[in-house]
Amino acid sequence: MIRIHVNDPLDQEAMNLLRSKSQLDVTSEHLEKDKLLDLMPHIEVLIVRSATKVTRELIEKGTKLKIIGRAGVGLDNIDVSAAKEKGVKVLNTPGASAISVAELTFGLMLSAARHIARGTKDLKDGLWTKKELEGHELFGKTLGIIGLGMIGKEVAKRALSFGMTVIAYDPLVSDFENVRMVNLDELYKLSDFITLHVPLNEQTKHMIDARAIDKMKNGVIIVNASRGGVIDEQALYEALISGKVYAAALDVFEVEPPQDDLRRKLLGLPNIVATPHIGASTYEAQERVGKEMVERIFKELGI
């Protein structure tokens, strides 16, 4: 029997598919670090989402560990180097949630540009703030996409249908239909809206800092549905107060949940729209993520 432990919730259909194989012993209780450390020597496959941090310590405890499955896009919660050193295969599902994240990106962009969240709150508070909530159209504006992977491409398709000019920066992509590839400085200079779709690593950490923001248009709108650490949130806070950045829409934060002083101040600004890391949180995406994760594990195990 091959023992698989699912430490973060997986779609029920995916769980049913896992349990349909007689050669697999599947457990699915969420375990905190100490209990998971105790379990690691007994499992061959560990499946997680973003909640579980798969550290070097955990990986080194996994004496039988063959596969770490990340049901989602980012791998920043997994010590990939430690896994590679031990010969443990790391699998993820980069395309399964792309449409859901792209759609949320547009929801955030529209809400930031048209004050949808603030207007809703004001009405619920008994206020009629129509004159204060004049916003901006997306039509005719330039959208700069940083990271033109699967999600970035889906965002580009939707932006073009809105009548936007789309430019993008991605060192790994040379061209994409109706999108002009530019360097970062040019993207900052030309964009009315900037959206980030990059992993969090040494190259991208705090790539949007005070110097980057200073290169942007006055009144730019920034959207981040990738990873919180790619934006220096102190610099963003100051730019939102000064008006250099017209508005920001964030689905992710460097500290999650964002309950420290800086993030509370950031969330308290009237020109911030925020959601609690729900980019992939649709029924459709989770069904695709779960199915693709299980199919990739089956293929790797040869069953």
C-alpha positions in Angstrom: 0.0 0.0 0.0 1.1 3.5 -0.9 0.3 5.9 1.9 -0.9 9.4 0.9 -1.7 12.2 3.4 -3.8 15.2 2.3 -3.0 17.9 4.8 -5.1 20.7 3.3 -8.7 20.4 2.0 -9.1 18.9 -1.5 -12.2 18.9 -3.6 -14.5 15.9 -2.6 -14.5 14.5 -6.1 -10.7 14.4 -6.1 -10.7 12.7 -2.7 -13.2 10.1 -4.1 -10.8 9.5 -7.0 -7.9 9.1 -4.7 -9.8 6.6 -2.5 -11.0 4.6 -5.6 -7.5 3.1 -6.0 -7.2 0.0 -3.8 -3.4 0.3 -3.7 -3.6 3.6 -1.9 -4.0 4.3 1.8 -5.4 7.8 2.0 -5.7 10.0 5.1 -6.9 13.6 5.1 -6.8 15.2 8.5 -5.2 18.7 8.8 -2.2 18.3 11.1 -0.2 21.1 12.6 3.5 21.1 12.4 4.4 18.8 15.4 1.8 16.1 14.5 2.7 16.3 10.8 6.4 15.8 11.7 5.4 12.6 13.6 3.5 11.4 10.5 6.2 12.2 7.9 8.3 9.0 8.3 5.2 6.9 7.4 4.0 8.6 4.2 5.1 8.5 0.6 2.9 11.3 -0.8 2.0 14.6 0.9 -0.6 16.8 -0.7 -1.0 20.4 0.5 -2.5 23.7 -0.6 -1.2 27.1 0.7 -1.9 26.6 4.4 0.7 24.0 5.1 4.4 25.1 5.1 6.5 22.2 3.8 9.8 23.0 5.4 13.2 21.4 5.2 12.6 19.9 8.6 9.4 18.2 7.4 11.0 16.9 4.2 14.0 15.5 6.0 11.6 13.6 8.3 10.0 12.0 5.3 12.2 9.0 4.9 9.7 7.3 2.6 8.6 10.6 0.9 8.5 10.4 -2.9 6.1 13.2 -3.9 4.9 16.5 -2.6 1.7 17.7 -4.4 0.8 21.4 -4.2 -2.8 21.7 -5.3 -2.4 25.2 -6.7 0.0 27.4 -8.5 2.7 28.9 -6.1 5.4 26.8 -4.6 6.6 29.4 -2.0 5.2 27.4 0.9 7.4 24.4 -0.1 11.2 24.2 0.3 11.8 23.1 -3.2 15.6 23.0 -2.8 15.3 20.6 0.2 12.9 18.4 -1.8 15.3 18.3 -4.8 18.2 17.4 -2.6 16.3 14.4 -1.3 15.0 13.3 -4.7 11.4 14.2 -3.8 9.3 15.2 -6.8 7.3 18.4 -6.4 4.1 18.6 -8.4 1.7 21.6 -8.8 -1.3 22.6 -10.9 -0.3 25.9 -12.6 -3.2 26.2 -15.1 -6.2 24.8 -13.2 -7.1 28.0 -11.4 -6.0 30.5 -14.1 -9.5 31.5 -15.1 -10.7 32.0 -11.6 -7.7 34.2 -10.7 -8.0 36.2 -13.9 -11.7 36.8 -13.3 -11.0 38.0 -9.7 -8.2 40.3 -11.1 -10.8 42.0 -13.2 -13.3 42.2 -10.3 -10.6 43.8 -8.2 -9.6 46.2 -11.0 -13.2 47.3 -11.6 -13.8 47.7 -7.9 -10.7 49.9 -7.5 -11.5 52.0 -10.5 -15.2 52.4 -9.8 -15.3 52.4 -5.9 -17.6 49.4 -5.9 -16.6 48.1 -2.4 -16.7 51.6 -0.9 -20.0 52.4 -2.5 -21.5 49.2 -1.1 -20.2 49.9 2.4 -21.4 53.5 2.4 -24.9 52.4 1.3 -25.0 49.8 4.1 -24.0 52.5 6.5 -26.9 54.7 5.4 -24.7 57.1 3.3 -25.3 58.4 -0.2 -21.9 59.3 -1.4 -22.5 59.4 -5.2 -20.6 62.7 -5.8 -17.5 61.4 -4.0 -17.2 58.2 -6.0 -16.4 59.4 -9.5 -14.1 56.8 -11.0 -12.3 55.7 -14.1 -13.2 53.6 -17.2 -11.0 50.7 -18.2 -11.7 51.3 -21.9 -8.8 53.0 -23.7 -6.5 52.6 -20.7 -3.1 50.8 -20.8 -2.8 47.6 -18.6 0.7 46.5 -17.7 0.9 42.8 -16.8 3.9 41.7 -14.9 4.2 37.9 -15.5 2.6 36.6 -18.6 2.2 32.9 -17.6 -1.1 31.1 -17.8 -2.9 33.6 -15.5 -1.4 36.6 -17.1 -2.5 35.4 -20.5 -6.0 35.0 -19.3 -6.0 38.5 -17.9 -4.6 39.8 -21.2 -7.5 38.2 -23.2 -10.1 39.8 -20.9 -8.4 43.2 -21.0 -8.4 43.2 -24.8 -12.1 42.6 -24.8 -12.5 45.6 -22.5 -10.8 47.8 -25.2 -7.6 48.2 -23.2 -4.1 48.4 -24.6 -2.1 45.6 -23.1 1.6 45.6 -22.5 3.5 43.0 -20.5 6.9 42.1 -19.0 8.0 38.5 -18.6 11.6 37.5 -19.2 10.4 34.0 -20.2 7.9 35.1 -22.8 8.8 36.7 -26.1 5.4 37.4 -27.6 1.6 36.9 -27.1 -1.2 37.9 -29.5 -2.1 41.6 -29.4 0.2 42.2 -26.4 3.4 44.3 -26.6 6.3 43.0 -24.6 8.3 45.7 -22.9 10.9 46.1 -20.2 9.9 46.9 -16.6 10.8 50.6 -16.7 8.7 51.1 -19.8 5.8 49.2 -18.3 5.9 51.4 -15.2 6.0 54.6 -17.3 3.1 53.7 -19.7 0.6 51.8 -17.5 -2.6 53.2 -16.1 -3.2 49.8 -14.4 -0.6 47.4 -13.3 -1.4 43.8 -12.3 1.1 41.2 -11.0 1.1 37.5 -11.8 4.5 36.3 -10.6 5.8 33.7 -8.1 7.4 34.9 -4.9 11.2 34.3 -5.0 14.4 36.2 -4.5 14.0 38.1 -7.8 10.4 39.2 -7.2 10.4 39.9 -3.5 9.4 43.6 -3.0 9.9 44.2 -6.8 7.2 46.9 -6.4 9.0 49.2 -3.9 9.3 52.9 -3.5 11.7 53.2 -6.5 9.4 51.2 -8.8 6.4 53.2 -7.7 8.3 56.5 -8.4 8.7 55.4 -12.0 4.9 54.8 -12.4 2.3 57.2 -13.8 0.7 59.5 -11.2 -2.7 58.0 -10.4 -1.8 54.4 -11.3 -4.0 51.6 -10.0 -2.1 48.5 -8.8 -3.7 45.0 -8.5 -2.0 42.0 -6.9 -3.6 38.6 -6.9 -0.3 36.7 -7.0 1.8 36.7 -3.8 1.8 39.4 -1.1 5.6 39.6 -0.8 6.1 41.0 -4.3 4.9 44.4 -3.0 6.6 46.4 -0.4 3.4 47.2 1.5 5.0 50.1 3.5 5.9 51.8 0.2 2.4 51.1 -1.2 0.8 52.6 1.9 2.8 55.8 1.6 2.0 56.0 -2.2 -1.7 55.6 -1.5 -1.7 58.3 1.1 0.2 60.7 -1.2 -2.0 60.0 -4.2 0.8 58.8 -6.4 -1.2 55.5 -6.5 -4.9 56.2 -7.1 -6.0 52.9 -5.7 -4.8 49.4 -5.0 -6.6 46.1 -5.0 -5.1 43.2 -3.1 -6.0 39.6 -2.7 -2.8 38.7 -1.0 -0.6 40.1 1.7 3.0 39.6 2.9 1.6 38.6 6.3 -1.6 36.5 6.2 -4.0 37.1 7.9 -3.1 40.8 7.6 -3.6 41.7 11.3 -0.4 43.5 12.2 -0.2 47.3 12.5 1.0 48.0 8.9 -1.7 45.9 7.2 -4.4 47.3 9.5 -3.4 50.8 8.4 -3.3 49.7 4.8 -6.7 48.2 5.0 -8.1 51.3 6.7 -7.4 53.5 3.6 -10.4 54.4 1.5 -8.6 53.7 -1.7 -7.9 50.0 -0.9 -10.0 47.1 -2.1 -9.1 43.8 -0.5 -10.1 40.1 -0.4 -8.7 37.3 1.8 -6.6 35.3 -0.8 -9.6 34.0 -2.7 -8.1 34.0 -6.2 -8.6 30.2 -6.7 -11.6 30.0 -4.4 -14.3 29.0 -6.9 -16.1 25.6 -7.1 -14.9 25.2 -10.7 -11.3 26.0 -10.0 -11.1 23.7 -6.9 -12.7 20.9 -8.9 -10.1 21.3 -11.7 -7.2 21.7 -9.2 -8.2 18.6 -7.3 -8.7 16.4 -10.4 -5.4 17.6 -12.0 -3.5 17.1 -8.8 -4.7 13.5 -8.4 -4.2 12.7 -12.1 -0.6 14.0 -11.9 0.1 11.9 -8.8 -1.4 8.8 -10.4 0.8 9.3 -13.4 3.9 9.8 -11.3 3.1 6.6 -9.3 2.3 4.7 -12.4 -1.2 3.6 -11.3 
